[in-house]
Amino acid sequence: MMRNNLENIAKLPKWYGVIIVLICGILAAEQSTFIYEFIKDSFAEVSSMMDVVFKFSYVINILIVFAMWIIGSLMFHITALLLGGNHELKKFLYVSAYPMIILIIALSVSILLTDKITLNCQPEEVEAFLRGNKYFQMSHYVVNVSYVLYLSVIAIIVHFLYNMKWYYAILSVFLPIGAIYGIIEIISIL
């Protein structure tokens, strides 16, 4: 039954999935406005230059979400194929856009939480201030948990679409993510 539901989702117009990814990208870009507003208020002398940088980074944030969707789907697809699964990348790509609704909800909550934060500190004190701010911490927690939920739903999709055993489906998703995380940690140590 679940496989049939996923196949039906794959038959929906492709632009539905693209719209979901676009909304997620816009919300990710909106979340970055919190930092932009602080920089703009703290450094009035660079505000005109910051407007240009912000507009450019806003578009870049949206494009990064699209790239994460496509590259992530490709990684999961290749790993699933290597572990014995069989399915078309194109169908998986569009189905994998729908779990981003989890990220959309989390980013919306995160934006609402960070809207309650007023940074009344010097620029060098921002990091310490945010570490102690409950709204920022909750915002950070909500986004992190949403990514785990998102990846878990992707693993469920891989299980049903690729007709794989559960542990292979879970490995197909969390193995590449774990490898990337490990590489980033190693690089940060160096």
KELUMVEX-154302 format. One record per residue (C-alpha): x, y, z; residue number from 1. Coordinates in steps of 0.1 Angstrom, whole numbers. Layout:
N
NODE    px    py    pz num
NODE     X     Y     Z NUM
...
// end
This chain:
190
NODE    px    py    pz num
NODE     0     0     0   1
NODE    28    24     9   2
NODE    46    16   -23   3
NODE    14    25   -43   4
NODE    11    58   -24   5
NODE    47    67   -32   6
NODE    41    57   -69   7
NODE    10    79   -69   8
NODE    31   108   -55   9
NODE    56   103   -82  10
NODE    28   107  -108  11
NODE    18   141   -94  12
NODE    28   171  -115  13
NODE    66   177  -111  14
NODE    62   213  -103  15
NODE    45   204   -70  16
NODE    78   191   -57  17
NODE    97   220   -72  18
NODE    74   244   -54  19
NODE    79   226   -21  20
NODE   117   229   -25  21
NODE   114   266   -35  22
NODE    93   273    -4  23
NODE   119   255    17  24
NODE   147   276     0  25
NODE   128   309     6  26
NODE   123   300    43  27
NODE   160   290    47  28
NODE   169   324    31  29
NODE   145   342    54  30
NODE   160   325    84  31
NODE   193   341    75  32
NODE   177   376    77  33
NODE   180   374   115  34
NODE   218   377   112  35
NODE   216   403    84  36
NODE   194   426   104  37
NODE   218   425   133  38
NODE   248   433   111  39
NODE   228   461    94  40
NODE   219   476   127  41
NODE   254   472   142  42
NODE   274   485   114  43
NODE   256   514    98  44
NODE   287   523    77  45
NODE   285   491    56  46
NODE   247   488    54  47
NODE   244   499    17  48
NODE   271   473     7  49
NODE   254   447    30  50
NODE   221   452    11  51
NODE   237   441   -21  52
NODE   255   412    -3  53
NODE   223   402    14  54
NODE   202   401   -19  55
NODE   229   380   -35  56
NODE   232   356    -5  57
NODE   194   353    -4  58
NODE   193   339   -39  59
NODE   224   317   -31  60
NODE   205   303    -1  61
NODE   176   293   -23  62
NODE   199   277   -49  63
NODE   218   258   -21  64
NODE   185   242   -10  65
NODE   179   231   -46  66
NODE   214   218   -49  67
NODE   211   199   -16  68
NODE   178   183   -28  69
NODE   193   172   -61  70
NODE   227   161   -48  71
NODE   212   144   -17  72
NODE   187   125   -39  73
NODE   215   115   -62  74
NODE   237   103   -33  75
NODE   208    83   -17  76
NODE   199    68   -51  77
NODE   235    57   -59  78
NODE   239    43   -24  79
NODE   206    24   -27  80
NODE   217    10   -61  81
NODE   250    -1   -46  82
NODE   232   -19   -18  83
NODE   209   -38   -42  84
NODE   180   -15   -47  85
NODE   164    -8   -81  86
NODE   144    23   -90  87
NODE   145    53  -113  88
NODE   163    84  -101  89
NODE   138   108  -117  90
NODE   109    93   -98  91
NODE   128    93   -65  92
NODE   140   129   -70  93
NODE   104   142   -72  94
NODE    91   120   -44  95
NODE   120   131   -22  96
NODE   108   167   -24  97
NODE    76   160    -4  98
NODE    93   152    29  99
NODE   108   187    28 100
NODE    74   198    42 101
NODE    90   187    75 102
NODE   118   212    70 103
NODE    93   239    59 104
NODE    75   235    92 105
NODE   107   235   112 106
NODE   121   266    94 107
NODE    88   284   100 108
NODE    90   276   138 109
NODE   126   286   138 110
NODE   119   319   122 111
NODE    91   326   147 112
NODE   115   317   176 113
NODE   143   340   163 114
NODE   119   368   158 115
NODE   116   370   196 116
NODE   153   376   199 117
NODE   166   411   203 118
NODE   204   414   201 119
NODE   214   442   225 120
NODE   251   434   226 121
NODE   283   442   209 122
NODE   293   422   178 123
NODE   320   403   196 124
NODE   295   392   223 125
NODE   269   378   198 126
NODE   281   342   200 127
NODE   280   341   238 128
NODE   247   358   238 129
NODE   231   334   214 130
NODE   245   303   233 131
NODE   226   315   263 132
NODE   194   325   246 133
NODE   166   300   250 134
NODE   148   310   218 135
NODE   179   306   197 136
NODE   187   272   213 137
NODE   151   260   207 138
NODE   153   272   171 139
NODE   186   253   166 140
NODE   171   222   182 141
NODE   140   223   161 142
NODE   160   226   128 143
NODE   184   198   138 144
NODE   155   174   148 145
NODE   137   182   116 146
NODE   167   171    95 147
NODE   168   138   113 148
NODE   130   133   107 149
NODE   134   144    71 150
NODE   162   118    65 151
NODE   142    91    83 152
NODE   113    97    60 153
NODE   137    95    30 154
NODE   149    61    44 155
NODE   113    50    45 156
NODE   108    61     9 157
NODE   140    43    -2 158
NODE   127    11    15 159
NODE    95    11    -4 160
NODE   105    25   -37 161
NODE   138     5   -41 162
NODE   123   -26   -26 163
NODE   151   -29     0 164
NODE   154   -44    35 165
NODE   150   -18    62 166
NODE   187   -18    73 167
NODE   198   -13    37 168
NODE   174    15    32 169
NODE   186    32    64 170
NODE   222    27    54 171
NODE   214    42    19 172
NODE   205    74    36 173
NODE   225    77    67 174
NODE   258    62    54 175
NODE   265    91    29 176
NODE   253   117    54 177
NODE   275   101    81 178
NODE   305   101    57 179
NODE   300   138    49 180
NODE   296   146    85 181
NODE   328   127    94 182
NODE   348   144    66 183
NODE   336   178    78 184
NODE   346   169   114 185
NODE   381   157   103 186
NODE   386   189    83 187
NODE   375   211   112 188
NODE   401   193   134 189
NODE   429   200   110 190
// end
